């Protein structure tokens, strides 16, 4: 079993940077694909970034490909999302999620564990 807690969400202005952290506890963190998702008010939850268990492979939504970076530290059971050049449309609750296994990528309906989310607000 795995528990996930996000931190780092805050209010920033367009163009600024922010780092979100996901802290895992329990068992099996390093055996999970980790993902970051976001959900804006009235919108569907969407995948932002995904990273495989050993951190060698990553995948990003087209809207953040050149601006966000996902990483993980399996020794510390953490996953991070570094966000740069933030835009107002990045405003959302950001969620950390995990899926056991080493095949495929993150999907909103396919994750096994979810954090409660952390709010990021980007002012124009």
Secondary structure, DSSP 8 states (H G I E B T S, - for coil): -EEEEEE---EEETT--EEEEEEEEES-GGGEEEEEEEE-TTS--EEEEEE-TTSS-EEE-TTTTTTEEEEEETTTTEEEEEE-S--GGG-EEEEEEEEESSSS---TTT-SEE---EEEEEE-
